Amino acid sequence: MTTQQNSLEYARECDRTDPLRGYRDRFYIPPAPSGDDSIYLCGNSLGLQPKATREALEQELADWRNLGVEGHLQAKNPWLPYHEFLTEKYAKIMGAKPHEVVAMNTLTVNLHLMMVSFYRPTAKRFKIIIEGNAFPSDQYAVKSQLEFHGFKPEEGLIELFPPLGEDTLRTEDILETIEREGAETALILIGGVNYYTGQFYDLKAITEAGHRQGCVVGFDLAHAAGNVPLRLHEWGVDFACWCSYKYLNSGPGSVAGCFVHERHAETERPRFAGWWGHDKESRFKMGPDFHPIPGAEGWQLSNPPILSLAAVKASLEMFDEVGMEALRAKSLKLTEFLYSLLEGEEGFKVLTPREPENRGCQFSLVVFEGGKRVFEALTEAGVICDWREPDCIRIAPVPLYNSFEDVYRFAQIFKSEVAKCRHLESKL
Ligand SMILES: *Cc1c(COP(=O)(O)O)cnc(C)c1O
């Protein structure tokens, strides 16, 4: 006998047979007001704490306590090359070669560092193409770069918007804009997965279209890293930046990551330099001339915060063990289940594209009536998700630690609250 597809039994059955089921226990799930585990669907904003993080941090605290400065070379995980312990793991997640990735700084800082090198406008070619309503930090970064080079954002910024009446961008429109504006465009900088709608763009097609027009193509992968499969090297992306505290579960404000394609490894492009980007052999000769390490590491500025990198390391070890393929497989199954639970219901719409290749695990739900009330009711019921004015609830069932039962329970509460609000509105 098969259990009914949309039932709690079905969800539990999926959890029982889930090859990744053991991973949930390797995270701390914040408690709900009831004292039970909350239904945590906010991994798109801040990923949960792996239990392994504490031990990783304690290792570094102990080595600092016991070794002092000697820890740079003698710590169990020596601090001098510490960021290198993350390289291979990041390379796999990003679809990159090891020398194309580096853990450093924070996301917006890296966006600026990359633009210093890769946004080199001329009088004829100075525009930047971004998504309309991009994440505010990206908008500020891009506008300030335009202004820094003496251009007005009104002249230099080209924003991509969906067709009237639609919620997400059409790939053909993006490509058409690139073709039309390409000759005057210096840089295309788009989020890999849009933070608001959850749309996963066709990064390969965008990169190819940009390169045909002679533009540099970079991506902000804040919502893509650890969420969707990436092949940055193969797609030929020039550079990319991401943070580690969303799907990568490395703790609030933790060290970010950066990708620079190997064709730029020995670039003559200008950059802002610091000693950690200097050739490793001669770094401690303390000479006055900067010789960059070939590859992404050459953009490092400072010796990195080891306590933060330790948290990244603990988390990436888990990603390495699971692999993005298994994560994506579960992610697709979880989100399909959520779709099937929400389909045919009224009072809200899903902004996120239906097709799996156009989304990761985030769902953006626009509630037509009383969205804020629905959100508050969800919170009271122990669901942790997020609210974006004026009407959007974002949730992300994360394959590492969310269960099919989480998804089922969310959908039940959500549907019943939406129905209550519609009932109230119809009475008013
Ligand atoms: C989360 C996020 C940021 C945050 O930037 P920080 O520099 O890490 O504070 C920036 N851009 C996008 C697209 C994001 O999703």
The ligand as a Tripos MOL2 file, in Angstrom:
@<TRIPOS>MOLECULE
LIG
   15    15     1     0     0
SMALL
NO_CHARGES

@<TRIPOS>ATOM
      1 C1         23.4350   38.4140    2.4770 C.3       1 LIG1
      2 C2         23.8410   39.2460    1.3440 C.ar      1 LIG1
      3 C3         24.7680   40.2890    1.4870 C.ar      1 LIG1
      4 C4         25.3490   40.6260    2.8360 C.3       1 LIG1
      5 O1         26.5620   41.2870    2.7230 O.3       1 LIG1
      6 P1         27.6400   41.2580    3.9030 P.3       1 LIG1
      7 O2         28.7660   42.0020    3.3340 O.co2     1 LIG1
      8 O3         27.9360   39.8140    4.2120 O.co2     1 LIG1
      9 O4         27.0300   41.9230    5.1040 O.co2     1 LIG1
     10 C5         25.1300   41.0030    0.3570 C.ar      1 LIG1
     11 N1         24.6030   40.7240   -0.8560 N.ar      1 LIG1
     12 C6         23.6920   39.7320   -1.0320 C.ar      1 LIG1
     13 C7         23.1390   39.4540   -2.3800 C.3       1 LIG1
     14 C8         23.2770   38.9830    0.0620 C.ar      1 LIG1
     15 O5         22.3710   38.0320   -0.0930 O.3       1 LIG1
@<TRIPOS>BOND
     1     1     2 1
     2     2     3 ar
     3     2    14 ar
     4     3     4 1
     5     3    10 ar
     6     4     5 1
     7     5     6 1
     8     6     7 2
     9     6     8 1
    10     6     9 1
    11    10    11 ar
    12    11    12 ar
    13    12    13 1
    14    12    14 ar
    15    14    15 1
@<TRIPOS>SUBSTRUCTURE
     1 LIG1         1 GROUP 0 **** ****
